């Protein structure tokens, strides 16, 4: 079946399939244009990755969204290394929408997700930058004289010749158009900026209030809008008032009612007051929108030998006759993204003789590729060409996967069409919580057999609300089993299965996606076996790592770290992840407070993410991954009672504050880096946290917790 | 319609508002264009909207504009004008605190307000209750604790 077919603004995409195709696409040639100024770049019609200013500043133009992960700086470091730049002369800009130029190499889609930005851009961007270095030398020869080989790069955005001296990049740009790429690309071979903890180029604007997030866009003549959705999730508008006191306009958006007013506060307040005055088409499939009913349905699918759409993803040997020692089921809840910046978008529409000729948008988005088609899905805009649509990608105040979606963008476009003025739409926090694209509920049944040398047999079935299945594509969902397949461990007899749980709850990608629940189950299960056999949890994993050198090095490093040995063994838990092309081991120490609630007191990470672009940024992502992991493991969940979500604000969606933060340390290994494809770090810090907590708790209390969160129902005041 | 006057980042301001109930947050952002102060939850939980009013950190999302008539207000945009504020910014950069940065205006103004009101560095470093979903807490703490060493 295909749930939720009425929704047109959802995203049809199998991110893991795209990822699987990435390697071949690294062979794609990279178009390089170096232009002296933006106008010139635009005039060429092909855009540019690198722009050199008249002031000799060098700007990286990137399709990757800066949403906190530091990608702008990381990619700029790759560019700066090859061009031998001073870090102070480096800038960045978000690119316009142009998937052919700015889409992820391999996916061909301009989006930021799956921890792919660095891994996919490292080689293409390094190559483009090295070509640029060659062409700048060639341009210098044309400008001043001598041969290309007589010109060399000098630190600081300059080229140098024995006779003609040092010249800035800016001074040779006039001849760039007359140069061509080298026959073979040679790299700088230095580690002056790549691998160094240089300061992020976006942070100065983030400590003085000058950074402009999507929510901060201001345009002349702008009006402000907010929305209210049906209290029952996925409900639509049947009829709504056409005006309201204090409102400039009340607009039926289909999935919500929009209110336009003189300021955001008025818009939010009026929208909220309208909720009871709207006649809603409430959904009728309430059992598909009820978390208790969904949990029952998931269990029924676990109990059925051959449920619908069951697919094996990883099979080997004959597992079924070797099981029986451990038979357990893990469960993880729906979760909200809860980005600090609520959903928002700003749209300005230009008309000539009553016909729309241009649409400009300012959007905090992870999904640039999808915006033009979102624009064209609106009545009256179907025929707009790409040239008539301009998307300004704004800084995101958190993304975590939510800002790939198009629902809020579509609403803002419709509002701008309705009022003929630039409109900034800002969702209220309750609307943001109650209309998320939630992380799927998941149930994971694990049956295992093994001995002190490892797990010999495993049957693992994931029943979860599949993102792809809901979005109407193939019921297969490689993302749903990510974290349960391609394991570093040798399990000779195994079968990993997935069957989609039909649901109408809107689903989306939540930081670390499949790994966020499968790693909880898998790393808990391995620990259960180790504990049952009285084996050291790290040694047990090491024995199962059939010759995976990098995985072995990471676990051995963890075991020998004073940050690990310094933790109390009876309060300590470990977990390991090979994912996102990285290897991550985590150890945590926990304690219980006076209410018997878990508090994580220490955490230590060991990560091998291949080529390290910025160790300071890697550390930050592990710190942040820990925070995401702790709040989701200990406190947070979203439940639905006949379609009404349980969360309304941070008051009933407990996240972390500074006093919850344990001391965290990070060791970064770069043992045998994969230079072709650095690993991802944006999501890699999250998945191990929940199992490490559960594994620590099993030692502390001799009780195995298999359902998250540990402490449901907590509020921010607890 | 009402006119409300106050001192904002050292400058006298008078705003005309439809309602004196309008939260200070939205007057700052929508009327005055000072977008450094952020909307996070609207119910005084997350702290993203924190500003300093008459020397105390206050959550501006639920502070009615009518209540700040005559008050002295500092927002993130004015932080650099105070020596302690400028040191706080230096510390934040030295420790590379922000990730997405959205909560950091409130985080910094909460820390600044506490310190300005006489709270110790160590008590401020452990006492903040602002939400940050990127998880910058360890660096927030390190940056505040390092303040005495930052000129």
HADDOCK unambig.tbl for C-alpha pairs under 7 A between the chains (distance, minus, plus):
assign (segid A and resid 67 and name CA) (segid B and resid 100 and name CA) 5.14 0.50 0.50
assign (segid A and resid 68 and name CA) (segid B and resid 99 and name CA) 4.02 0.50 0.50
assign (segid A and resid 68 and name CA) (segid B and resid 100 and name CA) 3.26 0.50 0.50
assign (segid A and resid 68 and name CA) (segid B and resid 101 and name CA) 6.81 0.50 0.50
assign (segid A and resid 69 and name CA) (segid B and resid 99 and name CA) 6.13 0.50 0.50
assign (segid A and resid 69 and name CA) (segid B and resid 100 and name CA) 6.97 0.50 0.50
assign (segid A and resid 70 and name CA) (segid B and resid 99 and name CA) 6.90 0.50 0.50
assign (segid A and resid 199 and name CA) (segid B and resid 96 and name CA) 6.85 0.50 0.50
assign (segid A and resid 203 and name CA) (segid B and resid 93 and name CA) 6.93 0.50 0.50
assign (segid A and resid 203 and name CA) (segid B and resid 98 and name CA) 6.56 0.50 0.50
assign (segid A and resid 204 and name CA) (segid B and resid 93 and name CA) 6.94 0.50 0.50
assign (segid A and resid 206 and name CA) (segid B and resid 98 and name CA) 6.89 0.50 0.50
assign (segid A and resid 206 and name CA) (segid B and resid 101 and name CA) 5.40 0.50 0.50
assign (segid A and resid 207 and name CA) (segid B and resid 89 and name CA) 5.89 0.50 0.50
assign (segid A and resid 207 and name CA) (segid B and resid 104 and name CA) 6.85 0.50 0.50
assign (segid A and resid 207 and name CA) (segid B and resid 105 and name CA) 6.61 0.50 0.50
assign (segid A and resid 208 and name CA) (segid B and resid 76 and name CA) 5.72 0.50 0.50
assign (segid A and resid 208 and name CA) (segid B and resid 77 and name CA) 5.57 0.50 0.50
assign (segid A and resid 209 and name CA) (segid B and resid 36 and name CA) 3.89 0.50 0.50
assign (segid A and resid 209 and name CA) (segid B and resid 76 and name CA) 5.53 0.50 0.50
assign (segid A and resid 209 and name CA) (segid B and resid 77 and name CA) 5.48 0.50 0.50
assign (segid A and resid 209 and name CA) (segid B and resid 105 and name CA) 6.36 0.50 0.50
assign (segid A and resid 210 and name CA) (segid B and resid 36 and name CA) 6.24 0.50 0.50
assign (segid A and resid 216 and name CA) (segid B and resid 35 and name CA) 5.50 0.50 0.50
assign (segid A and resid 263 and name CA) (segid B and resid 30 and name CA) 6.07 0.50 0.50
assign (segid A and resid 264 and name CA) (segid B and resid 26 and name CA) 6.89 0.50 0.50
assign (segid A and resid 265 and name CA) (segid B and resid 26 and name CA) 6.33 0.50 0.50
assign (segid A and resid 339 and name CA) (segid B and resid 133 and name CA) 6.60 0.50 0.50
assign (segid A and resid 340 and name CA) (segid B and resid 40 and name CA) 5.76 0.50 0.50
assign (segid A and resid 340 and name CA) (segid B and resid 102 and name CA) 6.58 0.50 0.50
assign (segid A and resid 340 and name CA) (segid B and resid 103 and name CA) 6.79 0.50 0.50
assign (segid A and resid 340 and name CA) (segid B and resid 133 and name CA) 6.47 0.50 0.50
assign (segid A and resid 341 and name CA) (segid B and resid 40 and name CA) 6.37 0.50 0.50
assign (segid A and resid 341 and name CA) (segid B and resid 102 and name CA) 6.60 0.50 0.50
assign (segid A and resid 396 and name CA) (segid B and resid 100 and name CA) 6.66 0.50 0.50
assign (segid A and resid 397 and name CA) (segid B and resid 100 and name CA) 5.20 0.50 0.50
assign (segid A and resid 397 and name CA) (segid B and resid 101 and name CA) 6.65 0.50 0.50
assign (segid A and resid 397 and name CA) (segid B and resid 102 and name CA) 4.93 0.50 0.50
assign (segid A and resid 398 and name CA) (segid B and resid 100 and name CA) 5.73 0.50 0.50
assign (segid A and resid 429 and name CA) (segid B and resid 40 and name CA) 6.91 0.50 0.50
assign (segid A and resid 429 and name CA) (segid B and resid 41 and name CA) 5.27 0.50 0.50
assign (segid A and resid 623 and name CA) (segid B and resid 135 and name CA) 6.25 0.50 0.50
assign (segid A and resid 624 and name CA) (segid B and resid 134 and name CA) 5.15 0.50 0.50
assign (segid A and resid 624 and name CA) (segid B and resid 135 and name CA) 4.14 0.50 0.50
assign (segid A and resid 624 and name CA) (segid B and resid 136 and name CA) 6.49 0.50 0.50
assign (segid A and resid 627 and name CA) (segid B and resid 135 and name CA) 5.20 0.50 0.50
assign (segid A and resid 649 and name CA) (segid B and resid 41 and name CA) 6.74 0.50 0.50
assign (segid A and resid 656 and name CA) (segid B and resid 131 and name CA) 6.34 0.50 0.50
assign (segid A and resid 657 and name CA) (segid B and resid 129 and name CA) 5.29 0.50 0.50
assign (segid A and resid 657 and name CA) (segid B and resid 130 and name CA) 5.79 0.50 0.50
assign (segid A and resid 657 and name CA) (segid B and resid 131 and name CA) 5.05 0.50 0.50
assign (segid A and resid 657 and name CA) (segid B and resid 132 and name CA) 6.88 0.50 0.50
assign (segid A and resid 658 and name CA) (segid B and resid 126 and name CA) 6.80 0.50 0.50
assign (segid A and resid 658 and name CA) (segid B and resid 128 and name CA) 6.19 0.50 0.50
assign (segid A and resid 658 and name CA) (segid B and resid 129 and name CA) 6.08 0.50 0.50
assign (segid A and resid 658 and name CA) (segid B and resid 137 and name CA) 5.01 0.50 0.50
assign (segid A and resid 659 and name CA) (segid B and resid 126 and name CA) 6.01 0.50 0.50
assign (segid A and resid 659 and name CA) (segid B and resid 127 and name CA) 6.88 0.50 0.50
assign (segid A and resid 661 and name CA) (segid B and resid 137 and name CA) 6.37 0.50 0.50
assign (segid A and resid 661 and name CA) (segid B and resid 138 and name CA) 6.70 0.50 0.50
